[in-house]
Amino acid sequence: MGYLKNVWLVLLVSVGFLSSAQLSDPASWSVEVNDLGDNTYELVSTAQLDAGWHIYSQFSVGAGNIPTEFRFYEADNRFELLGANQEIGTYKEYTEVFEADVYQFKDFAVFKQKVQLLDTSVDYILAEAIYQACDDERCLPPSPEVLIFKINPEAVVGAEVASIIDNYYDNDIEPLVAQAPDLSNLKEVETKEKTTPTDVALSDDIEKDNENDLTTIFILCLLAGFGALLTPCVYPMIPMTVSFFTKQNENNTKGKFQGILYGFFILLIYVLCSLPFHLFESISPDVFNEFSTNPYLNIFFFVIFVVFAISFFGAFEITMPNSLINKVDKASSVGGVIGIFFMALTLVLVSFSCTGPVIGSVLGSVLSSDGGATALSVGLAGFGFGLGIPFALFALFPSWLTALPKSGGWLNTVKVFLGFLELAFAFKFLSNADLVWQAGWLQRELFIAIWIAIFGALAIYLFGKIRLPHDDKDQSISVSRLLLGILSLCFTLYLIPGLWGAPLKLISGFPPPMTYSESPYGFSSNANTAQIEIPDGAHLGVHDIITFDDYEQGLAYANEVGKPALIDFTGWACVNCRKMEERVWGEPVIKDLLKNDFVLISLYVDERADLEKEDQYVSETTGKKIRTIGNKWSDFQIERYQVNAQPFYAIVDQNGNDLVEPVGYTPDVEEYENWLESGLNK
């Protein structure tokens, strides 16, 4: 089946909004076209949102929400999209229900897409924004908004545009879909104050976020530089190098200056290594965004990190060619400033077997963010500073050398410890690729199990029960190593409940979200399923409640067993639907009522599966064609209850007659229990 049938076909005709007061239409859209010259235009779409409502970003980490999507029609040989569809007003907020960060808009959303005209006679560009609106209590079914961007301001666009879009859906023709921007480094906020969509205010916010991100990158890479310093390839070089500068110069001041210069050149060399990456940004500003979401690049970094980890474990060493090292070392004998520069370069090359994997971690992490080449330069500057500053400090204060611990087996322990961390982080890259492809290779439980194995093995290693090739057989366990082993063991034990559905908030963002799981509600939810007799057409839903996904089948079963039916209008991406299921339905008194006294019928208004061709119809209420199962249940809810929000609950008898007034989001357990009891009493 084509792209539309498998992904977004449901969204074209999800809901036609009625004039009833109970129907909601919280988003008001407007468009603008900016001429950039050379047949290039910027298409600006702005959605003004009613107070309390939000829509989701185009960028998604698989949290379970439905991201906004922009489709462009009749693009072939007429125009092409340039780069990602940029966003203004996006903010990130952690959602406990999805156990992941959700990227969304509040009050307003602005999207800017650059296009290049291939045909200068084009008068307008036809597009659709597909979005879902939610407030604190309910979510609306995904909605399409037709957008017409007039390249020629005088262009007249008639009603025939609807038939253009219908033709795409009816014949499974794939439109041109805008690329989502990468917002993975967007700063998380707890609240979003009401603002206006002015570029000035928003650019200030973005600039502050970028500054915070760069500061974080610098600090983390600085710590990585300090970590690389404590490896067998670098640590012994500190007293040797500092002694060289202090003893080779009769002038003590000159020796200190050369030592400082040596440390500065180490920093400079790493920064220079980042300069070629700036060429990529000059070619395409979005190239790093494409890197971060590219599954092939993520798999490449996964392989590289695994290789680096194995190297740190002692299986082999990754070194620079000896011929290169010899040439650089020879150049260092020139003397003066140039000689000191080549001495620093010699250290960088000789220590590559230890620093290379750490630098690879920096490179992989930054390229998989949206910071671009600037972030990479900042990261390598932090790493070079962390690696080079000790040489400068010890040159200034040579007496400090006596306080340094002697080289020994502990240096290899640091190297192996870094290897375990490299191996753990490697699976984050594999998870990124898996989430993009939705291949199911590395779902949440398997990811957590792998981390349990890695950090459990690290704890055993730190306790001295595992020895690797370069470990000192007679080395005793130091106090610091023992404490680090205990910390690793505690972290391993903390991870174990994650296999049964624990949220694991300490590592939020690393494992796949709860929705990308073999058992989203935990393994225990399937413990007693073998003893439950499931009727035809039903399945075990949340909390092992027998659930029907078809209204007619569920009502027939309710008639057969003589029970009222609870109709649950819900959605896969409805946050408050999940809250009701977890926090209200999970209470023993509610769970008991739903299992024993009601027939549960859950109707998903955003279900994307197609209806059979002969079952598709035009809604008498909205006038839209009903093509999918989700369309059908959404149309049913609107026609019967004049409501288009979820969650929404109705109790009906065996003939489908309402027994009590339906309710929406009801987080109070006692109130919801009383409502269910009132339905039973009727």
Secondary structure as GFF3:
##gff-version 3
##sequence-region A 1 682
A	DSSP	alpha_helix	3	3	.	.	.	ID=ss1
A	DSSP	pi_helix	4	8	.	.	.	ID=ss2
A	DSSP	three_ten_helix	9	11	.	.	.	ID=ss3
A	DSSP	beta_strand	27	37	.	.	.	ID=ss4
A	DSSP	beta_strand	40	49	.	.	.	ID=ss5
A	DSSP	beta_strand	54	56	.	.	.	ID=ss6
A	DSSP	beta_strand	69	73	.	.	.	ID=ss7
A	DSSP	beta_strand	79	88	.	.	.	ID=ss8
A	DSSP	beta_strand	91	95	.	.	.	ID=ss9
A	DSSP	beta_strand	100	106	.	.	.	ID=ss10
A	DSSP	beta_strand	108	117	.	.	.	ID=ss11
A	DSSP	beta_strand	124	131	.	.	.	ID=ss12
A	DSSP	beta_strand	133	134	.	.	.	ID=ss13
A	DSSP	beta_strand	143	150	.	.	.	ID=ss14
A	DSSP	alpha_helix	161	170	.	.	.	ID=ss15
A	DSSP	beta_strand	176	177	.	.	.	ID=ss16
A	DSSP	alpha_helix	199	229	.	.	.	ID=ss17
A	DSSP	alpha_helix	237	247	.	.	.	ID=ss18
A	DSSP	alpha_helix	252	274	.	.	.	ID=ss19
A	DSSP	alpha_helix	277	283	.	.	.	ID=ss20
A	DSSP	alpha_helix	287	293	.	.	.	ID=ss21
A	DSSP	alpha_helix	295	313	.	.	.	ID=ss22
A	DSSP	alpha_helix	322	331	.	.	.	ID=ss23
A	DSSP	three_ten_helix	332	334	.	.	.	ID=ss24
A	DSSP	alpha_helix	336	350	.	.	.	ID=ss25
A	DSSP	alpha_helix	352	367	.	.	.	ID=ss26
A	DSSP	alpha_helix	372	396	.	.	.	ID=ss27
A	DSSP	three_ten_helix	398	403	.	.	.	ID=ss28
A	DSSP	alpha_helix	409	437	.	.	.	ID=ss29
A	DSSP	alpha_helix	444	462	.	.	.	ID=ss30
A	DSSP	alpha_helix	479	495	.	.	.	ID=ss31
A	DSSP	three_ten_helix	496	500	.	.	.	ID=ss32
A	DSSP	three_ten_helix	505	507	.	.	.	ID=ss33
A	DSSP	three_ten_helix	523	526	.	.	.	ID=ss34
A	DSSP	three_ten_helix	529	531	.	.	.	ID=ss35
A	DSSP	beta_strand	538	540	.	.	.	ID=ss36
A	DSSP	three_ten_helix	542	544	.	.	.	ID=ss37
A	DSSP	beta_strand	546	548	.	.	.	ID=ss38
A	DSSP	alpha_helix	551	561	.	.	.	ID=ss39
A	DSSP	beta_strand	565	570	.	.	.	ID=ss40
A	DSSP	alpha_helix	575	579	.	.	.	ID=ss41
A	DSSP	pi_helix	580	584	.	.	.	ID=ss42
A	DSSP	alpha_helix	588	596	.	.	.	ID=ss43
A	DSSP	beta_strand	599	604	.	.	.	ID=ss44
A	DSSP	three_ten_helix	613	615	.	.	.	ID=ss45
A	DSSP	beta_strand	617	618	.	.	.	ID=ss46
A	DSSP	beta_strand	625	626	.	.	.	ID=ss47
A	DSSP	alpha_helix	629	641	.	.	.	ID=ss48
A	DSSP	beta_strand	648	652	.	.	.	ID=ss49
A	DSSP	alpha_helix	669	681	.	.	.	ID=ss50
###
